[in-house]
């Protein structure tokens, strides 16, 4: 049996684990404790690595910007918990080609303190069409922690098909 992959064709084999959803879908959600250490890759996309804006020894809060987008295909990286930056160095990461990538290592303090927001969060349901797209583009978000292209790159690459674009014929 072969398993489809995104860009490598088909790979023979792989694990086919029994689902056993009945073991998890009837249990309450559990709170996971804050880890002792976080290793956060600053390359979470196919583009340029983000540029660290924190230094070793600096204390950070959950949600604080720790690496700023650097290039058209890049994304800002934020701390996942509060603590102290103890290293900025290469670590093995899970990615297409394997190997090491630059990471920010945070020793968590266990308090999980977050930054104070400069403005309240607006529920997305109350936003007008197109508003969330422009707000999202300012942050160059990467969903689910890893992405191929940041939202900003996708927005910048939009083509107005209704007006037509060079080299594109409309039916």
C-alpha positions as CSV (number, residue, x, y, z in Angstrom):
1,X,0.0,0.0,0.0
2,X,1.3,3.5,-0.8
3,X,0.6,6.7,1.0
4,X,0.2,10.0,-1.0
5,X,2.5,12.8,-0.1
6,X,2.3,16.5,-1.0
7,X,5.3,16.8,-3.3
8,X,7.2,13.5,-3.3
9,X,4.7,11.3,-5.1
10,X,3.9,8.0,-3.4
11,X,5.9,6.4,-0.6
12,X,5.5,2.7,-0.2
13,X,4.7,1.4,3.3
14,X,4.1,3.6,6.3
15,X,2.2,3.0,9.5
16,X,-1.4,2.1,9.4
17,X,-2.5,2.4,13.1
18,X,-5.9,1.4,14.3
19,X,-8.1,4.5,14.9
20,X,-9.4,3.8,18.4
21,X,-11.3,7.1,18.5
22,X,-13.6,5.7,21.1
23,X,-10.7,5.9,23.6
24,X,-10.4,9.7,23.2
25,X,-13.6,11.3,21.9
26,X,-15.5,10.5,25.1
27,X,-13.0,11.8,27.5
28,X,-12.9,15.5,28.8
29,X,-10.2,17.8,27.4
30,X,-7.2,17.8,29.6
31,X,-4.9,20.8,30.3
32,X,-1.3,20.2,29.4
33,X,1.3,21.6,31.8
34,X,3.7,24.2,30.6
35,X,6.9,22.5,29.5
36,X,10.3,23.2,31.2
37,X,11.8,24.3,27.8
38,X,10.5,25.4,24.4
39,X,12.6,25.2,21.3
40,X,10.9,27.4,18.7
41,X,12.2,27.3,15.1
42,X,12.4,30.7,13.4
43,X,11.9,29.2,10.0
44,X,8.3,28.1,9.8
45,X,7.8,28.3,6.1
46,X,9.6,28.0,2.8
47,X,10.9,31.6,2.8
48,X,13.5,33.5,4.8
49,X,14.0,32.8,8.5
50,X,12.6,35.4,10.8
51,X,15.1,37.8,12.4
52,X,15.4,37.4,16.3
53,X,14.4,40.5,18.2
54,X,15.3,39.1,21.6
55,X,18.6,38.3,23.1
56,X,20.0,35.5,25.3
57,X,19.1,36.2,29.0
58,X,16.0,38.3,28.1
59,X,12.7,37.5,29.8
60,X,9.7,37.0,27.4
61,X,6.0,36.7,27.8
62,X,3.6,34.5,26.0
63,X,2.5,36.1,22.8
64,X,5.5,38.5,22.7
65,X,7.2,38.9,19.3
66,X,10.6,37.1,19.5
67,X,11.5,37.1,15.8
68,X,10.4,39.5,13.1
69,X,9.5,38.6,9.5
70,X,12.4,39.2,7.2
71,X,11.5,39.2,3.6
72,X,8.4,38.8,1.4
73,X,7.9,35.2,2.3
74,X,8.5,35.2,6.1
75,X,6.4,35.2,9.2
76,X,6.8,36.7,12.7
77,X,7.4,34.3,15.5
78,X,5.9,34.7,19.0
79,X,6.7,33.1,22.4
80,X,4.4,30.3,23.3
81,X,4.9,30.8,27.1
82,X,6.7,33.1,29.5
83,X,10.3,32.5,30.5
84,X,13.9,33.3,29.8
85,X,15.7,33.0,26.4
86,X,18.7,30.7,27.1
87,X,19.9,30.2,23.5
88,X,19.5,31.1,19.9
89,X,21.1,28.2,18.0
90,X,20.5,25.4,15.4
91,X,18.4,22.5,16.5
92,X,17.1,19.4,14.6
93,X,13.6,20.2,13.3
94,X,10.9,18.4,11.4
95,X,10.9,19.7,7.9
96,X,10.9,18.4,4.3
97,X,14.7,18.0,4.0
98,X,15.4,17.3,7.7
99,X,18.5,18.8,9.4
100,X,19.0,21.7,11.7
101,X,17.3,25.1,11.7
102,X,17.9,28.2,13.8
103,X,15.7,28.1,16.9
104,X,15.1,30.3,20.0
105,X,15.3,28.2,23.2
106,X,13.1,29.5,26.1
107,X,13.4,28.1,29.6
108,X,9.8,28.4,30.8
109,X,9.1,29.9,34.2
110,X,5.8,27.9,34.7
111,X,3.8,31.1,35.1
112,X,2.6,31.2,31.5
113,X,2.2,35.0,31.7
114,X,1.0,36.7,28.6
115,X,1.5,40.1,27.1
116,X,-1.2,42.7,27.5
117,X,-3.0,43.4,24.3
118,X,-2.9,47.0,23.0
119,X,-6.5,46.6,21.8
120,X,-9.2,44.1,22.4
121,X,-9.6,41.1,20.1
122,X,-12.5,41.5,17.7
123,X,-14.5,38.4,17.0
124,X,-14.1,37.4,13.4
125,X,-17.8,36.9,13.0
126,X,-18.4,40.7,13.5
127,X,-15.8,41.8,10.8
128,X,-17.0,42.9,7.4
129,X,-15.9,41.0,4.3
130,X,-12.3,41.7,3.4
131,X,-11.4,43.2,6.8
132,X,-10.0,40.1,8.3
133,X,-7.9,39.5,5.2
134,X,-6.2,42.9,5.5
135,X,-5.8,42.6,9.3
136,X,-4.3,39.2,8.8
137,X,-1.9,40.4,6.2
138,X,-0.3,42.9,8.5
139,X,0.7,40.0,10.8
140,X,1.8,37.7,8.1
141,X,0.3,34.8,10.0
142,X,1.3,31.2,9.6
143,X,-1.5,28.9,10.7
144,X,-1.0,25.7,12.7
145,X,2.6,26.6,13.5
146,X,4.1,25.7,10.1
147,X,3.2,26.8,6.6
148,X,4.6,26.9,3.1
149,X,3.7,30.5,2.5
150,X,2.7,33.2,5.0
151,X,-0.7,34.9,4.6
152,X,1.1,38.1,3.5
153,X,2.7,36.3,0.6
154,X,-0.6,34.8,-0.5
155,X,-2.3,38.2,-0.3
156,X,0.5,39.9,-2.2
157,X,0.2,37.3,-5.0
158,X,-3.5,37.8,-5.5
159,X,-4.6,38.4,-9.0
160,X,-7.8,40.2,-9.9
161,X,-9.2,37.6,-12.2
162,X,-12.4,39.7,-12.8
163,X,-10.4,42.5,-14.4
164,X,-8.1,40.0,-16.2
165,X,-4.4,39.8,-15.8
166,X,-1.6,39.6,-18.4
167,X,-1.2,36.1,-19.7
168,X,-4.5,34.9,-18.3
169,X,-7.5,34.5,-20.5
170,X,-11.0,34.6,-19.1
171,X,-13.7,32.2,-20.4
